[in-house]
Amino acid sequence: MNNKSNFLILLPMVIAMLVSLQACAQETHEIMDAPGAKKIKKEFHEFGNTRVDNYYWLNQRDNPKVIDYLKEENEYTARVMKKTEKLQKKLYKEIVGRIKQKDMSVPYNLRGYQYYTRYEKGKQYPVYCRKKLKKDAPEEIMLDGNKMARGHHFFEIGDWEVSQNNELLAYSVDTVSRRKYSIRFKNLETGDNYTDNIPNTTGDITWANDNKTVFYAIKDKTLRAYRIMRHHLGENPEKDVVVYEETDPTYDVFVYKTKSDKYLVIGSSSTLSAEYRILNANDADGKFKVFQKRQRDHEYDISHQGGRWLIRTNKEAKNFRLMETPEDKTPIENWKELIPNRDDVLLEYIDVFRDFYVVTERKNGLRRFRVFNLKNNKDQYVSFDEKDYYAYTSENPKYDSRKLRYGFTSLKTPMTINDYDMISGKTTLLKQDEVLGGYNPGEYITDRLFAVARDGVKVPVSIVYKKGFIRDGSHPLRLYGYGSYGYSTESSFSSPRLSLLDRGFVIAIAHVRGGEEMGRQWYEDGKLLNKKNTFFDFIDCAKYLIENKYSSSDKLFAYGGSAGGLLIGAVINYDPGLFKGVIADVPFVDVVTTMLDESIPLTTGEYDEWGNPNDEEYYKYMLSYSP
């Protein structure tokens, strides 16, 4: 990566560190000189209540006065931060100095080729490559992001997929930073680019087995994926056929091909429900049929294996169970149970192979992999040797493989990529991310704590600090939280974080309700009319860390982004004196106004997360905590 791009990418981390390290360094007169936005009264009337927002006018992104105000804020920030320029440069040098700029991903094999991604020193974008699986085969560069990005202020490669015959590449790019991707095509045999250019897509691409047809999703004006389209290579995209249109604004659509390469699948999902349609991948122009009709509160997903489908479902199963059905009998009355629901284990994902299937489970907040062997009807667990970690199944595109590729990391262990032999049970380390500068994980200690919330619930806290740390309340601590959408915050490694740890900081993650770390109920207890549990959990975790002398209020910092920024805004309103400083990164803080505006991207799709404020009960509850 080049230096300018490096700095832009790392800027949020540098700012977060500076806020933590220089929390109250500015003088009073600097604070007094801060710019203030003009107050223009805007009233909202709902359910007999009047709300006043004096800054609603700042939504007018094309208003010159808004632009002028933002410039004033940026200038003020630069002025206040000027005294930290030396520290900024030092932190930047430290962070970049740990990054291996020339690097390559672990290759994977598929249909006679080896695929991998390279990063070149001093360049910003990835290079996607492949080689034939034979000795001394030359490298084929499919896409060079560095060349493709020339002339663009913003550039990102979304998805790329190779056709079944290995000759054609479909890929997507975004050049405006709006998450609207254009799909393009390339002949990998000749290197020629096709003129087909499909705009306004989600970026995901799926080939049929005929090597000429692709399926993709397009977005509406709110950026919701609502249509699945079919395109024949070489034809005008304006004539592409609508294969499926989702008319319910709370649902999004997507399309993929099963790992067995036998079926094309259209998925339609909301926060609480799902529905799938299937089509033989050899019949690109055929009609998709419904797998199982949607039902309110029924979430399921499907994987094809041999002559059956495996279904992960929450039907009569809070933490999900695994079921199977013959591939030609997909309605729910034909499903048979393979793995029952368990109160203490969340069934998260299924990965299928010809002779195996792998279940990703979560117990006590931690992931584990359970491997089922279809040849001997036995199962085994992949073991991990740390008490707090994050593991995930990695790229496993080869259906007839006996090896499971997975990633493993922790707050002190850089990411490792491993192959697990599903017959012998042997794990092989393929790569560990290199941290330059002599990093030694043995110099750091990780732990998993449990704070007791005000209602008696035990909330997990992941923590890391440098060896030699003494629990006397004298150390600064940064506490991170999120707690929304059932998203589990994982304990993964971050090399920039070392700049805080090496300066005596303690880093902690509060796994608050609203995530799914402790099962589905954990999520449901932190959403809708239970949302305040998320905020109270975070406050109680902070107090637990203070009471146990990991830090003190005058050295405690809170950090969260997006929905986690809402968390930060709420907790400082509930307990203003608890933290020395906070970092609210792109915070979602005007909950009621946002959720009342259906023209905003994704609003209607989030009613099942926050509630619909057009309902008075939800309106009043949301208003009671919205920062």
C-alpha positions in Angstrom: 0.0 0.0 0.0 1.2 3.5 -0.7 1.7 5.9 2.2 -1.3 8.1 1.5 -3.6 5.2 1.2 -2.1 3.6 4.2 -2.8 6.6 6.3 -6.4 6.9 5.2 -7.0 3.3 6.0 -5.3 3.5 9.4 -6.6 7.0 10.3 -9.6 5.8 12.4 -7.2 3.6 14.5 -4.7 6.5 14.9 -7.5 8.9 15.9 -8.9 6.4 18.4 -5.4 6.0 19.9 -4.9 9.8 20.1 -8.3 10.3 21.8 -7.3 7.7 24.4 -3.7 8.9 24.8 -4.5 12.6 24.8 -8.0 12.7 26.2 -7.9 16.0 28.0 -4.9 17.6 26.6 -6.7 20.5 24.9 -6.9 23.7 26.8 -10.2 25.5 27.9 -9.9 28.3 25.3 -9.6 25.7 22.5 -12.9 24.1 23.6 -14.5 27.5 23.8 -13.4 28.3 20.3 -15.1 25.2 18.9 -17.5 26.0 16.0 -21.2 25.7 16.6 -23.9 24.8 14.1 -26.7 27.3 13.7 -29.9 26.3 15.4 -32.9 26.1 13.0 -36.0 24.8 14.8 -37.6 21.7 13.3 -40.6 20.2 15.0 -41.9 16.6 14.7 -45.3 15.6 16.0 -46.1 12.0 16.8 -48.7 10.5 19.2 -49.4 13.9 20.8 -45.7 14.4 21.5 -43.6 17.2 20.0 -39.9 16.7 19.3 -37.6 19.6 18.4 -34.4 19.0 16.4 -32.5 22.3 15.9 -29.9 20.6 13.7 -32.2 18.6 11.3 -31.1 21.0 8.5 -27.6 19.4 8.6 -29.2 16.5 6.6 -29.1 18.7 3.6 -25.9 17.4 2.2 -26.0 19.8 -0.9 -26.6 22.9 1.2 -23.5 25.2 1.0 -23.9 26.2 4.6 -23.7 22.5 5.7 -20.5 22.2 3.7 -19.1 25.3 5.3 -19.9 24.1 8.8 -18.2 20.8 8.1 -15.1 22.6 6.9 -15.1 24.6 10.1 -15.3 21.4 12.1 -12.4 19.9 10.2 -10.3 23.0 10.6 -11.0 23.0 14.3 -10.1 19.4 14.6 -6.8 20.0 12.8 -6.1 23.0 15.1 -6.7 21.0 18.3 -4.8 17.9 17.0 -1.8 19.9 15.8 0.0 19.5 19.1 -0.2 15.7 18.6 1.4 15.7 15.1 4.6 14.3 16.4 2.7 11.5 18.2 0.6 10.9 15.1 3.6 10.3 13.0 5.1 8.1 15.6 1.9 6.0 15.8 1.6 5.8 12.0 5.2 4.6 11.7 4.7 2.0 14.4 1.5 0.7 12.8 2.7 0.6 9.2 6.0 -0.9 10.4 4.2 -4.0 11.6 2.5 -4.6 8.3 4.1 -7.0 5.8 3.3 -5.1 2.6 4.3 -7.9 0.2 2.1 -10.8 1.0 0.0 -13.6 -0.5 -3.0 -15.5 0.6 -3.0 -19.3 1.1 -3.9 -20.8 -2.3 -6.9 -23.0 -2.7 -7.6 -25.6 -5.4 -10.7 -25.7 -7.7 -11.3 -27.5 -11.0 -7.6 -27.9 -11.9 -6.4 -24.5 -10.8 -4.8 -22.9 -7.8 -6.3 -19.5 -6.8 -4.7 -16.9 -4.6 -4.4 -13.2 -3.9 -1.2 -11.2 -3.9 -0.3 -7.8 -2.4 2.7 -5.9 -3.7 4.8 -3.6 -1.7 3.9 0.1 -2.0 0.6 -0.7 -3.8 -2.9 -0.4 -2.4 -5.0 -3.0 -4.2 -5.0 -6.8 -4.4 -3.9 -8.8 -7.4 -6.1 -11.9 -8.1 -4.2 -14.8 -9.6 -4.3 -18.4 -10.6 -2.1 -21.2 -11.8 -2.8 -24.6 -13.4 -2.2 -27.5 -11.1 0.9 -28.8 -12.9 4.6 -28.3 -12.3 6.1 -25.0 -13.4 2.8 -23.6 -14.5 3.0 -19.8 -15.1 1.0 -17.4 -13.1 -2.1 -16.0 -14.7 -3.2 -12.5 -13.4 -7.0 -12.4 -13.6 -7.4 -8.9 -12.1 -4.9 -6.3 -11.0 -6.7 -3.9 -8.8 -3.8 -1.4 -8.9 -4.0 -1.0 -12.7 -7.8 -1.0 -12.7 -8.0 1.7 -10.0 -6.1 4.3 -12.1 -8.1 7.4 -12.8 -10.6 6.7 -10.0 -10.9 8.5 -6.7 -12.4 5.4 -5.2 -12.1 1.8 -6.4 -13.1 -1.6 -5.0 -13.4 -5.0 -6.4 -16.5 -6.7 -5.0 -17.0 -10.4 -6.1 -15.4 -12.4 -8.8 -16.4 -15.8 -10.1 -14.9 -18.1 -12.8 -17.2 -20.1 -15.1 -17.5 -23.9 -14.9 -15.2 -24.4 -17.9 -12.5 -22.2 -16.3 -12.4 -19.8 -19.3 -14.6 -16.8 -18.3 -14.4 -14.4 -15.4 -17.3 -12.3 -14.1 -16.3 -9.6 -11.6 -17.8 -6.5 -10.0 -16.4 -3.1 -9.2 -17.5 0.0 -7.3 -16.0 3.3 -8.4 -18.2 5.7 -6.4 -18.2 4.3 -2.8 -22.0 3.8 -2.8 -22.0 -0.1 -2.6 -23.5 -0.2 -6.1 -21.4 -2.5 -8.2 -21.0 -2.8 -11.9 -20.6 -6.4 -13.2 -18.1 -6.9 -16.0 -16.6 -9.9 -17.9 -13.2 -11.1 -19.1 -12.1 -14.0 -21.3 -9.3 -15.7 -19.2 -8.0 -17.6 -22.3 -7.4 -14.5 -24.5 -7.3 -11.7 -21.9 -10.0 -9.8 -23.8 -12.7 -7.8 -21.9 -16.3 -8.1 -23.0 -18.4 -5.0 -23.5 -21.2 -6.3 -21.2 -21.5 -3.8 -18.2 -24.3 -4.4 -15.7 -24.8 -1.4 -13.3 -26.5 -1.0 -9.9 -25.9 -4.5 -8.6 -25.1 -5.8 -5.1 -21.8 -7.1 -6.6 -22.4 -10.8 -6.1 -22.4 -13.0 -9.2 -23.4 -16.6 -9.8 -22.7 -18.6 -13.0 -25.1 -21.3 -14.3 -23.4 -24.4 -15.6 -23.7 -23.4 -19.3 -20.8 -21.0 -19.1 -22.8 -18.2 -20.6 -25.5 -17.3 -18.1 -25.0 -15.3 -14.8 -27.5 -14.4 -12.1 -27.2 -11.3 -10.0 -29.3 -8.9 -7.7 -30.0 -5.3 -8.3 -30.9 -2.6 -5.8 -33.8 -0.2 -5.4 -33.5 3.5 -4.5 -33.1 2.6 -0.8 -30.2 0.2 -1.7 -32.3 -2.8 -0.9 -31.6 -5.8 -3.1 -35.0 -6.6 -4.5 -34.6 -8.3 -7.9 -32.7 -11.3 -9.2 -31.8 -10.9 -12.8 -30.6 -13.3 -15.5 -28.0 -12.2 -18.0 -26.7 -14.0 -21.1 -23.1 -13.1 -22.0 -22.9 -10.9 -25.0 -26.4 -9.6 -24.8 -27.6 -6.1 -23.9 -28.0 -5.9 -20.1 -31.1 -3.7 -20.6 -32.8 -6.9 -21.9 -31.9 -9.0 -18.8 -34.8 -11.0 -17.5 -36.3 -10.5 -14.0 -36.2 -14.0 -12.5 -37.6 -13.0 -9.1 -38.8 -9.7 -7.5 -39.2 -9.3 -3.7 -42.2 -7.1 -3.1 -41.9 -7.1 0.7 -39.7 -4.1 1.6 -38.5 -5.8 4.8 -36.8 -8.6 2.7 -33.5 -8.6 0.8 -32.7 -11.1 -2.0 -29.5 -12.9 -3.0 -28.5 -15.8 -5.3 -25.8 -18.5 -5.1 -24.9 -21.9 -6.5 -24.6 -24.9 -4.2 -21.2 -26.3 -3.5 -22.2 -29.5 -5.3 -22.7 -27.3 -8.4 -26.1 -28.9 -9.0 -28.5 -26.1 -7.9 -28.9 -22.4 -8.3 -30.6 -20.9 -5.2 -32.4 -17.6 -4.7 -32.6 -16.6 -1.1 -35.0 -14.0 0.3 -34.5 -13.0 3.9 -35.6 -10.5 6.6 -34.5 -10.1 10.2 -36.8 -12.9 11.3 -37.7 -15.0 8.3 -36.4 -16.7 5.2 -37.5 -18.3 1.9 -35.6 -20.1 -0.8 -36.1 -21.0 -4.4 -34.1 -23.6 -6.3 -33.3 -24.5 -9.9 -31.1 -27.1 -11.5 -27.9 -25.3 -12.5 -27.9 -27.0 -15.9 -31.2 -25.4 -16.8 -30.3 -21.7 -16.7 -33.5 -20.6 -18.4 -35.8 -22.7 -16.3 -38.2 -21.7 -13.5 -37.2 -21.6 -9.9 -39.4 -23.4 -7.4 -40.1 -22.6 -3.8 -38.2 -24.8 -1.4 -40.4 -24.0 1.6 -42.8 -21.0 1.8 -41.9 -18.2 4.2 -43.5 -18.1 7.7 -43.2 -15.3 10.2 -40.3 -16.0 12.6 -39.1 -19.0 10.7 -35.5 -18.7 9.8 -33.8 -21.5 7.7 -31.0 -22.0 5.3 -30.2 -24.9 2.9 -27.1 -26.8 1.7 -27.2 -29.5 -1.0 -25.3 -32.8 -0.4 -25.7 -35.9 -2.6 -29.3 -36.8 -2.9 -30.5 -34.6 0.0 -30.7 -31.2 1.4 -29.4 -30.2 4.8 -31.6 -27.5 6.5 -30.5 -25.4 9.5 -33.8 -24.2 11.0 -35.2 -22.5 14.1 -38.6 -24.1 13.7 -39.4 -25.3 17.2 -35.7 -24.7 17.9 -34.6 -21.4 19.6 -30.9 -22.2 19.0 -31.5 -23.9 15.6 -31.4 -27.6 14.8 -30.2 -29.5 11.7 -32.7 -31.4 9.5 -32.5 -33.3 6.2 -34.9 -34.0 3.3 -34.7 -35.8 0.0 -33.7 -33.3 -2.8 -37.1 -33.8 -4.5 -39.2 -33.4 -1.4 -38.4 -30.0 0.0 -41.6 -28.9 1.9 -41.2 -28.9 5.7 -43.4 -31.9 6.3 -40.7 -34.1 4.8 -37.9 -32.8 7.0 -36.2 -35.2 9.5 -34.1 -34.2 12.4 -30.3 -34.9 12.5 -29.2 -32.6 15.3 -31.7 -31.4 17.9 -32.0 -28.0 19.5 -29.8 -27.5 22.5 -30.4 -24.8 25.1 -26.6 -24.2 25.6 -25.4 -24.6 22.0 -26.1 -22.3 19.1 -25.9 -23.9 15.7 -24.5 -21.2 13.5 -23.4 -22.6 10.1 -23.2 -25.8 8.0 -20.4 -26.5 5.5 -20.9 -29.5 3.2 -18.5 -31.8 1.4 -19.2 -35.0 -0.6 -18.3 -37.3 2.3 -18.5 -34.9 5.3 -20.4 -32.0 6.7 -19.2 -29.6 9.3 -21.3 -27.8 11.9 -20.1 -24.5 13.3 -21.5 -24.3 16.9 -21.1 -21.7 19.6 -21.0 -22.8 23.3 -20.3 -20.5 26.2 -19.6 -17.7 23.7 -16.9 -19.6 21.7 -16.9 -21.3 18.3 -16.2 -25.0 17.7 -16.3 -27.2 14.7 -18.1 -30.6 14.7 -17.1 -32.8 11.8 -19.5 -35.6 10.6 -18.0 -38.4 8.5 -20.7 -40.0 6.3 -18.5 -43.1 5.6 -18.3 -44.3 9.2 -21.2 -42.3 10.7 -18.8 -40.9 13.4 -18.3 -37.3 14.4 -15.4 -35.4 16.1 -14.5 -31.9 17.3 -11.7 -29.7 16.1 -9.8 -28.7 19.3 -8.3 -25.3 20.1 -5.8 -24.5 22.8 -6.7 -21.0 24.0 -9.5 -20.1 26.4 -10.6 -17.0 24.4 -10.4 -17.0 20.6 -12.2 -16.7 17.3 -12.3 -19.5 14.7 -14.2 -19.7 11.4 -14.4 -22.0 8.4 -12.4 -20.4 5.6 -12.4 -21.0 1.8 -13.6 -24.6 1.2 -14.9 -24.5 -2.4 -13.8 -28.0 -3.3 -16.8 -30.4 -2.8 -14.9 -33.7 -2.8 -12.1 -32.5 -0.4 -11.2 -34.4 2.8 -9.7 -31.3 4.3 -11.4 -28.5 6.2 -9.7 -25.1 5.9 -10.3 -22.8 8.9 -8.9 -19.6 10.4 -8.0 -19.1 14.0 -7.0 -16.0 16.0 -7.2 -14.5 19.4 -6.5 -11.1 21.0 -2.8 -12.1 21.2 -2.5 -14.6 18.3 -2.2 -13.3 14.7 -4.5 -15.0 12.2 -3.6 -18.5 11.3 -4.9 -20.5 8.4 -5.1 -24.3 8.9 -6.1 -27.5 7.2 -7.9 -30.1 9.3 -7.8 -33.6 7.8 -11.4 -34.9 8.4 -10.2 -38.5 8.3 -7.0 -38.5 10.3 -8.0 -35.6 12.6 -4.6 -34.0 12.0 -4.3 -30.2 11.8 -1.7 -28.6 9.5 -0.7 -24.9 9.9 -0.5 -23.3 6.5 0.2 -19.7 7.4 0.3 -17.3 10.2 0.1 -13.6 9.6 3.5 -12.1 10.1 3.8 -9.1 12.4 7.0 -7.3 11.7 9.2 -5.8 14.4 9.7 -8.9 16.5 6.3 -9.4 17.9 6.1 -12.1 20.6 2.6 -13.3 21.7 4.2 -14.6 24.9 4.5 -11.0 26.1 0.8 -10.6 26.3 -1.9 -12.2 28.5 -5.5 -12.9 27.4 -8.4 -13.8 29.7 -12.1 -14.4 29.6 -14.1 -12.8 32.5 -17.7 -12.7 33.5 -19.3 -9.5 34.8 -22.6 -9.8 36.6 -25.3 -7.5 35.2 -27.8 -5.7 37.3 -30.4 -8.4 36.6 -28.0 -11.2 37.6 -27.0 -12.3 34.0 -23.3 -13.1 33.5 -21.9 -11.1 30.6 -18.6 -12.3 29.0 -15.7 -9.9 28.8 -12.6 -10.7 26.7 -9.5 -8.9 27.8 -5.8 -8.6 26.9 -2.9 -6.8 28.5 0.9 -6.9 28.5 2.7 -9.3 30.8 3.7 -7.6 34.0 0.3 -5.8 34.4 -0.7 -5.2 38.0 -4.4 -4.9 38.9 -4.2 -1.7 41.0 -6.6 0.5 39.0 -3.7 2.6 37.6 -3.9 1.4 34.0 -5.9 3.0 31.2 -8.5 0.7 29.6 -10.4 0.8 26.4 -13.7 -1.1 26.5 -15.4 -2.0 23.1 -19.0 -2.9 22.6 -21.5 -3.5 19.8 -24.5 -5.7 20.8 -26.9 -5.5 17.8 -28.3 -7.6 14.9 -27.3 -10.8 16.6 -23.7 -10.0 15.6 -21.2 -11.7 17.8 -18.1 -9.6 18.5 -15.1 -11.8 18.1 -11.7 -11.9 19.9 -9.5 -11.4 16.9 -5.9 -10.0 16.7 -5.1 -6.5 15.7 -1.5 -5.3 15.1 -2.3 -1.6 15.5 -3.7 -2.4 18.9 -0.2 -3.2 20.1 0.6 0.6 20.2 -1.9 0.9 23.0 -1.0 -2.4 24.8 2.7 -1.5 24.7 1.9 1.8 26.4 0.2 0.1 29.3 -3.4 0.0 28.1 -5.8 -2.8 28.8 -8.1 -3.7 25.9 -11.4 -5.3 26.7 -14.5 -6.4 24.8 -17.9 -6.5 26.5 -20.0 -9.2 24.8 -23.3 -7.5 25.7 -26.8 -8.7 24.9 -28.0 -7.9 21.4 -25.2 -10.0 20.0 -25.5 -13.7 19.8 -22.4 -14.9 21.7 -24.4 -16.8 24.3 -27.2 -18.1 22.0 -30.3 -16.8 20.3 -31.9 -15.7 23.6 -28.9 -13.5 24.1 -29.8 -11.6 20.9 -33.5 -11.4 21.7 -32.8 -10.0 25.2 -31.0 -7.1 23.6 -33.3 -5.9 20.8 -36.7 -4.3 20.4 -38.3 -3.6 23.8 -35.3 -5.2 25.5 -32.7 -2.9 23.9 -31.8 -1.2 27.1 -30.2 -4.4 28.3 -27.4 -3.7 25.8 -26.6 -0.4 27.4 -26.9 -1.6 31.0 -24.7 -4.6 30.3 -22.0 -2.3 29.0 -22.2 -0.1 32.0 -22.1 -3.0 34.4 -19.1 -4.5 32.6 -17.3 -1.2 32.9 -18.1 -1.1 36.6 -17.0 -4.7 37.1 -13.6 -3.8 35.5 -13.3 -0.8 37.9 -14.3 -2.8 40.9 -11.7 -5.5 40.1 -9.0 -2.9 39.6 -8.4 -3.4 35.9 -8.8 0.4 35.6 -10.6 3.3 37.1 -13.1 5.9 35.9 -10.5 8.5 35.3 -8.6 6.1 32.9 -11.5 4.3 31.3 -12.5 4.8 27.7 -15.5 3.5 25.7 -15.4 2.7 22.0 -18.1 1.6 19.5 -19.2 2.2 16.0 -22.4 2.4 14.0 -25.0 0.6 16.2 -22.1 0.4 18.7 -22.0 4.2 18.5 -25.6 4.2 19.6 -24.4 2.1 22.6 -21.8 4.7 23.4 -24.2 7.6 23.1 -26.7 5.8 25.4 -24.3 4.8 28.1 -22.8 8.3 28.5 -26.3 9.6 28.9 -27.2 7.0 31.5 -23.9 7.3 33.4 -21.9 10.5 32.3 -19.2 10.2 34.9 -18.2 6.6 34.3 -15.8 7.2 31.4 -12.8 9.5 30.9 -13.5 9.6 27.2 -15.5 7.9 24.5 -15.1 7.2 20.8 -18.4 7.0 18.9 -17.4 6.0 15.3 -20.1 6.8 12.7 -22.7 6.5 15.5 -26.4 5.7 14.9 -27.8 8.1 17.4 -31.0 9.6 16.1 -33.0 6.3 16.2 -36.5 7.6 16.1 -36.1 10.1 13.3 -34.2 7.6 11.2 -36.6 4.8 11.7 -39.6 7.0 10.9 -38.0 7.9 7.5 -38.8 5.0 5.1 -36.8 6.7 2.3 -33.5 6.1 4.1 -31.7 2.9 2.9 -32.4 -0.2 5.0 -34.9 1.5 7.4 -37.9 -0.8 6.7 -35.7 -3.9 6.9 -34.7 -3.0 10.5 -38.2 -2.8 12.1 -37.6 -6.2 13.6 -34.3 -5.0 15.2 -35.3 -1.7 16.7 -39.1 -1.7 16.4 -41.4 0.4 14.2 -41.9 3.8 15.7 -45.2 4.2 13.9 -46.4 1.9 16.7 -46.7 4.1 19.8 -45.3 1.5 22.2 -42.1 1.2 20.2 -42.0 4.9 19.6 -42.0 5.7 23.3 -39.5 3.0 24.1 -37.1 4.1 21.4 -37.4 7.7 22.4 -36.6 6.9 26.0 -33.0 5.7 25.0 -32.2 7.4 21.7 -29.2 9.6 22.4 
